Amino acid sequence: MLKRLARQKHLVCSVNLVTAQRTLTEMTAMCRNGSNPAVQADLRQRKTTLKPRTREKQGLVSEQALQDAATTIGVKKPMKARKAVMKHMEMSITVSITGGDVSLDLFPLLKQFVDEQCEAGLFAVERGGSLLKLHFQRLFVLQCSSAVDVKRRITDAIGWQSTRPVGGGVCVKKLTNKGIHTFIGMVGYCLNDHQEIHFQVCMKGISDVVRREGMQLFTFYGANDTKNRVKLNPNNIVTRTLQYNKYVCRHPLWTSFRGCLQRMFTGGHYAPSTTWLINKGLDKTRIASMWKAYVQPGTLTMADIDKIFFWMPRAYPSHYIEGLHPGH
C-alpha cells in the first residue's frame, strides 16, 4: 500500500514538473512575441480571470512570474486616479499673442468665466512689451487644484483648446505675496493703463478701497511705462542709431545723426538714459527736455536733442575764476 502511494506521488510530481516546463516555454514565447495582439489578449485573460490557486491547478506559472511576464510585454496594472484637492488660490494670469494683439472678442468670454467660476476677479486690456501689443492682464480668486488646472479651464473658456492662434499663450502664476505680487499690488498692476484709450476692465468683488490702495502701491513700487523702451547711453548710442538709420530711416531729411535721434525718440520706443545727467547739477532747461523725452516723446524738438546730448557748461570770464571783481 505504501509503495503504491509512493509511486502515485512520484507520478504526480513528474506530471507537475512536465506541465511547469511546458508552461514556462509558453510564457517565454509570449515574452518574445509580445507585439502579437492575440498573445496579449490571452495573457490579460489569464491574469484577470483566474485566481492564483486555479492557475497552479491548471499548470500555469505563479502570480509573480505572470506579473513579471506581463510587465515585460507592456501589460501594466491601471493606476488609481488621484482625486484633485481643491484649494482657495489667488492667481495672476496673462493672455497674449507673441508679436501681435489679442482679439477683443475674448472680453465677453473672460467676463463669463469671472462671473461663473471666480469668487473675485479683475481683468483689463493693456499694452506692454517692447512692441506695445494688446494683451489681457488678470487677477482671479477661485477654487482650483493647481495652476495647470486654472490654465486648462481658461483655455477652454476662451476657445483656445481646439483652435489656438499662432503665438497665443496663457501664463498662470500663483501669487507669491512679495512686493508687488500681492493681491492689492496686482489690482494696481492690472489698472496701470486706466488713462489710456484702449483700456477696458471687468471687476468682481473688488471694492473702491482695494482699488485705490492697489493704485497707490503700484505707484510706489511698480515699473513705469519706460521699462520697455531702449535706453540710449554713452556706450550704445552710436550702434543703436546706426541700426535705426539702416533699417528704419529712409528719408534724406533723417540721415543726420541728430535727425535720426529725434525720430527714434518721437517713435516712442527709445529714451535717453539718465547717465547723461549724472554728476552734473540739474540745469532747468536740460531737465525740461529730458522730462519731455519721457512724458511727451512725440513733441521732442531738435533743440531738446541738443540740450540733452550736446550740452556743454557755460564759459565764465577768467577774472571770475581768478577771484577778481570786474573793473579792478
C-alpha positions, 0 to 999 in steps of 0.5 A, spaced: 500 500 500 505 504 501 509 503 495 503 504 491 502 511 494 509 512 493 509 511 486 502 515 485 506 521 488 512 520 484 507 520 478 504 526 480 510 530 481 513 528 474 506 530 471 507 537 475 514 538 473 512 536 465 506 541 465 511 547 469 516 546 463 511 546 458 508 552 461 514 556 462 516 555 454 509 558 453 510 564 457 517 565 454 514 565 447 509 570 449 515 574 452 518 574 445 512 575 441 509 580 445 507 585 439 502 579 437 495 582 439 492 575 440 498 573 445 496 579 449 489 578 449 490 571 452 495 573 457 490 579 460 485 573 460 489 569 464 491 574 469 484 577 470 480 571 470 483 566 474 485 566 481 492 564 483 490 557 486 486 555 479 492 557 475 497 552 479 491 547 478 491 548 471 499 548 470 500 555 469 506 559 472 505 563 479 502 570 480 509 573 480 512 570 474 505 572 470 506 579 473 513 579 471 511 576 464 506 581 463 510 587 465 515 585 460 510 585 454 507 592 456 501 589 460 501 594 466 496 594 472 491 601 471 493 606 476 488 609 481 486 616 479 488 621 484 482 625 486 484 633 485 484 637 492 481 643 491 484 649 494 482 657 495 488 660 490 489 667 488 492 667 481 495 672 476 494 670 469 496 673 462 493 672 455 497 674 449 499 673 442 507 673 441 508 679 436 501 681 435 494 683 439 489 679 442 482 679 439 477 683 443 472 678 442 475 674 448 472 680 453 465 677 453 468 670 454 473 672 460 467 676 463 463 669 463 468 665 466 469 671 472 462 671 473 461 663 473 467 660 476 471 666 480 469 668 487 473 675 485 476 677 479 479 683 475 481 683 468 483 689 463 486 690 456 493 693 456 499 694 452 506 692 454 512 689 451 517 692 447 512 692 441 506 695 445 501 689 443 494 688 446 494 683 451 489 681 457 492 682 464 488 678 470 487 677 477 482 671 479 480 668 486 477 661 485 477 654 487 482 650 483 487 644 484 493 647 481 495 652 476 495 647 470 488 646 472 486 654 472 490 654 465 486 648 462 479 651 464 481 658 461 483 655 455 477 652 454 473 658 456 476 662 451 476 657 445 483 656 445 483 648 446 481 646 439 483 652 435 489 656 438 492 662 434 499 662 432 503 665 438 497 665 443 499 663 450 496 663 457 501 664 463 498 662 470 502 664 476 500 663 483 501 669 487 507 669 491 505 675 496 512 679 495 512 686 493 508 687 488 505 680 487 500 681 492 493 681 491 492 689 492 499 690 488 496 686 482 489 690 482 494 696 481 498 692 476 492 690 472 489 698 472 496 701 470 493 703 463 486 706 466 488 713 462 489 710 456 484 709 450 484 702 449 483 700 456 477 696 458 476 692 465 471 687 468 471 687 476 468 682 481 468 683 488 473 688 488 471 694 492 473 702 491 478 701 497 482 695 494 482 699 488 485 705 490 490 702 495 492 697 489 493 704 485 497 707 490 502 701 491 503 700 484 505 707 484 510 706 489 513 700 487 511 698 480 515 699 473 513 705 469 511 705 462 519 706 460 521 699 462 520 697 455 523 702 451 531 702 449 535 706 453 540 710 449 547 711 453 554 713 452 556 706 450 550 704 445 548 710 442 552 710 436 550 702 434 543 703 436 542 709 431 546 706 426 541 700 426 535 705 426 538 709 420 539 702 416 533 699 417 528 704 419 530 711 416 529 712 409 528 719 408 534 724 406 531 729 411 533 723 417 540 721 415 543 726 420 545 723 426 541 728 430 535 727 425 535 720 426 535 721 434 529 725 434 525 720 430 527 714 434 525 718 440 518 721 437 517 713 435 516 712 442 520 706 443 527 709 445 529 714 451 535 717 453 538 714 459 539 718 465 547 717 465 547 723 461 545 727 467 549 724 472 554 728 476 552 734 473 547 739 477 540 739 474 540 745 469 532 747 468 532 747 461 536 740 460 531 737 465 525 740 461 527 736 455 529 730 458 522 730 462 519 731 455 523 725 452 519 721 457 512 724 458 511 727 451 516 723 446 512 725 440 513 733 441 521 732 442 524 738 438 531 738 435 533 743 440 531 738 446 536 733 442 541 738 443 540 740 450 540 733 452 546 730 448 550 736 446 550 740 452 556 743 454 557 748 461 557 755 460 564 759 459 565 764 465 570 770 464 577 768 467 577 774 472 571 770 475 575 764 476 581 768 478 577 771 484 577 778 481 571 783 481 570 786 474 573 793 473 579 792 478 
